[in-house]
């Protein structure tokens, strides 16, 4: 079966697609393009054993997850080679953290000028958002504290603006009262939402 993502299947007008990954219940089957449902899950669910199926899934979460990981590890090269051949974006389910990190590194190397532009733009935004009366030493201490927390816990922490500097409705200032220390994941999920 050819691996194809839902977005591409929609563009091609297909009713079903095969992502090459297991669903949350551990099935490796085609999915509906309209809503992304696993066809095997639908078949089992509609077979009259709905309660039994839900109970089985609840009791076997770990084995389902392990099966998905084992399948991916066993067929990793096959899945990735098919994806590269079809020149489509790798679904997030299939991408490992190491793969994502490597892709970001490669992107930064290829787009060094654009990366520098984005960095300078961010620095200029922070500079414009920092009033002359702010306490720079207090801001520096927050950033130092963030690094110390990251070092002690082993979890990367970021200094986040509570009211974003480039918000859609309102823009905040780069002052100690507008800064908070949160984990990297929380910060990336938050984005520039207020």
Phi, psi and omega in degrees: 000138181278134179281132180210143180269163186298319181300316181291323178297322177297316180298324180278352180076026180277149178273334181228156175214162180236108183281346181080013178227162181277154176280180183293346178259004175090013180269137175252090182211177178292162178229158177284136179289327184297316184227001177078011181290141175286127183292329177292320176299317180296317180298313181294318182295323181276358183279007177092004181246044186300310182294319180297319180294316179298318180295317179298316180297319180295323182280341186241032181301315182294318181292326177296314180297316179298320179299316179299317179293318179297317180299315181297313180298320181292321186248022185303309183295320180297314181296312183293324179293321178294322180293318179295321180295320183277356177054046176244161180290139181288127177300147184299332180296323185279332186282129177274162178302323179295320180295318179296316180298318180294320178297319178296318180297315178297320179297317180297323179292315182290328185244049185299318180297314180295320178298317178296320178299313180296321178296313180295322178298316179296317179297320178295321179297317178295319180298317179292329184273358180262109179289159182293332184275357184290156180269098183296324180297322179294321178295316180300319180297323178297316180294322178293318178298321178299316178296321180295318178297317178300318181294317183289318184273336184083001178252129182292131178243148177241156170267120186247147173272122180299308171262114188299150179290330181238051181287163180284318183262321184218148179244133182269178178254159177267078181229158183304325182292340182260006183252144175218153179257119179225167180290160181301316181299315180298319182294317180291326176292321183293318182063228178251030176281150178254000000 
